[in-house]
Amino acid sequence: MSVGIIGAGKIGSALAKHLAKSGYDVIVSNSRGAESLRPLVAELGPKAKAGTVEQAAAAPVVFLAVIWSQLPGVLSKLPAWGGRIAVDATNPYVADGSGIRLVDLGRRTSSEVVAEMVPGARLVKAFNTLFDAILAADPREAGGRSRRDAAGRTATL
């Protein structure tokens, strides 16, 4: 099965690593184009390839791992989802010169907002509560019972 990843930052790259290692064909995309992904794809191995956002979004399962403020622009260019699965790993915050702040969504949840941007998709919210270091870590470490904190320290559960 093919999996698309829109966004190749820390979260998107960590997801791509685990999926490719697990045997899935992974199409990684970003806003800078396939050429900028050459080092990541080489690291991920033969199950991964770089593609456009449209190519990644055409996969049966698509992970959304872009910055919240870029999400509307990225998703507005895509065709109807037709029942494909969109896994939303985003968080509604912006980082600017004054720090990090949550986006005011009114009375809606971020999943409701994203669902409007991916009409026809089966939306799943996942991976948005994990630090990238935890997500990138080997899940089998300590028999599958470990976690890394933001400083990269490992704690066995």
TASULWO-V90875 format. One record per pair of residues at least 6 apart in sequence whose C-alpha atoms are under 6 Angstrom apart, sorted by the first residue. I is the first residue (numbers start at 1). GAP is how many residues later the second one is. If there is no record, write none. Layout:
BEGIN
I:GAP + I:GAP
END
This chain:
BEGIN
1:23 + 2:23 + 2:24 + 2:57 + 3:23 + 3:56 + 3:58 + 3:59 + 4:22 + 4:23 + 4:52 + 4:53 + 4:55 + 4:58 + 5:23 + 5:51 + 5:57 + 5:58 + 6:23 + 6:24 + 6:58 + 6:59 + 7:22 + 7:23 + 7:58 + 7:59 + 8:22 + 10:122 + 11:121 + 12:53 + 14:122 + 17:27 + 20:27 + 25:22 + 25:23 + 26:22 + 27:21 + 27:22 + 27:23 + 27:24 + 27:29 + 28:22 + 28:23 + 29:21 + 29:22 + 29:23 + 29:24 + 34:16 + 34:17 + 41:7 + 41:8 + 60:24 + 61:24 + 62:24 + 62:25 + 63:23 + 63:24 + 64:23 + 64:24 + 64:25 + 65:24 + 65:25 + 68:24 + 81:39 + 81:40 + 82:38 + 83:37 + 83:38 + 83:39 + 84:37 + 85:36 + 85:37 + 85:38 + 86:37 + 87:36 + 87:37 + 87:38 + 88:36 + 88:37 + 89:37 + 89:38 + 89:39 + 90:38 + 92:10 + 92:11 + 93:8 + 93:9 + 93:10 + 94:6 + 94:7 + 134:14 + 145:11 + 145:12 + 146:9 + 146:10 + 146:11 + 147:7 + 147:8 + 148:6
END
